[in-house]
Amino acid sequence: MKQFEYTITDALGIHARPAGALVKTAQQYESTVTLECNGKTANAKRLIAVMSLGAKQGHVMHVSVSGSDEENAAERFWKFLEDNL
């Protein structure tokens, strides 16, 4: 299992457009990607779950990646967050 924390820097937080792109990124991998923020947990492959986190600018999101391709998935997910959120 790979884990890391990321602080949301986007002024709007996780809103519809980046949430959709985040889900598409997670769906490219076999691994399970779990997001935790504000005391809530979400499967990153489910749009409604990601949106329900209510992640805003300055919030710290804990990311866990577990599965056969977790190394690549974790690297790609970190890059996605840096570039988009």
C-alpha positions as CSV (number, residue, x, y, z in Angstrom):
1,M,0.0,0.0,0.0
2,K,1.2,3.5,-0.9
3,Q,0.0,6.5,1.1
4,F,0.6,10.2,0.9
5,E,-1.0,13.5,2.0
6,Y,-1.8,16.4,-0.3
7,T,-2.9,19.9,0.6
8,I,-5.5,21.3,-1.8
9,T,-4.2,24.5,-3.3
10,D,-6.9,25.2,-5.9
11,A,-9.0,28.2,-4.8
12,L,-12.3,26.3,-5.6
13,G,-11.2,23.0,-4.0
14,I,-12.5,19.8,-5.6
15,H,-15.3,21.0,-7.9
16,A,-17.0,19.2,-10.8
17,R,-14.4,19.5,-13.5
18,P,-11.4,18.4,-11.6
19,A,-13.4,15.8,-9.7
20,G,-14.4,14.2,-13.0
21,A,-10.8,14.2,-14.2
22,L,-9.7,12.7,-10.9
23,V,-12.1,9.9,-11.2
24,K,-11.0,9.2,-14.8
25,T,-7.4,9.1,-13.6
26,A,-8.2,6.6,-10.8
27,Q,-10.2,4.4,-13.2
28,Q,-7.2,3.8,-15.4
29,Y,-5.7,1.6,-12.7
30,E,-6.6,-1.7,-11.2
31,S,-5.6,-0.5,-7.8
32,T,-8.1,0.9,-5.3
33,V,-7.6,4.6,-4.6
34,T,-9.1,5.9,-1.4
35,L,-9.3,9.5,-0.4
36,E,-9.9,10.8,3.1
37,C,-10.7,14.4,3.9
38,N,-12.8,16.2,6.5
39,G,-13.4,12.9,8.4
40,K,-15.0,11.4,5.2
41,T,-13.7,8.6,3.0
42,A,-14.3,8.1,-0.7
43,N,-13.5,5.7,-3.4
44,A,-11.7,7.8,-6.0
45,K,-13.4,5.9,-8.8
46,R,-16.8,7.2,-7.8
47,L,-17.6,10.8,-8.8
48,I,-20.4,11.4,-6.2
49,A,-18.2,10.0,-3.4
50,V,-15.3,12.3,-4.4
51,M,-17.6,15.4,-4.6
52,S,-19.1,14.5,-1.1
53,L,-15.7,15.0,0.5
54,G,-16.2,18.7,0.3
55,A,-12.5,19.3,-0.1
56,K,-11.7,23.0,-0.2
57,Q,-8.5,25.0,-0.5
58,G,-6.1,24.3,2.4
59,H,-7.7,21.0,3.4
60,V,-5.3,18.1,3.7
61,M,-6.4,15.0,1.8
62,H,-4.9,11.6,2.7
63,V,-4.5,9.3,-0.3
64,S,-4.1,5.5,-0.1
65,V,-3.4,3.3,-3.1
66,S,-3.5,-0.4,-2.9
67,G,-3.3,-3.1,-5.6
68,S,-1.1,-4.7,-8.2
69,D,-0.2,-1.4,-10.0
70,E,-0.1,0.7,-6.8
71,E,3.4,2.1,-7.5
72,N,2.4,3.6,-10.9
73,A,-1.0,4.6,-9.8
74,A,0.3,6.5,-6.7
75,E,2.9,8.4,-8.8
76,R,0.3,9.3,-11.4
77,F,-2.2,10.3,-8.8
78,W,0.3,12.6,-7.0
79,K,1.2,14.2,-10.4
80,F,-2.5,14.7,-11.1
81,L,-3.2,16.4,-7.8
82,E,-0.1,18.7,-8.2
83,D,-1.2,19.7,-11.7
84,N,-4.9,20.2,-11.0
85,L,-5.6,20.8,-7.4
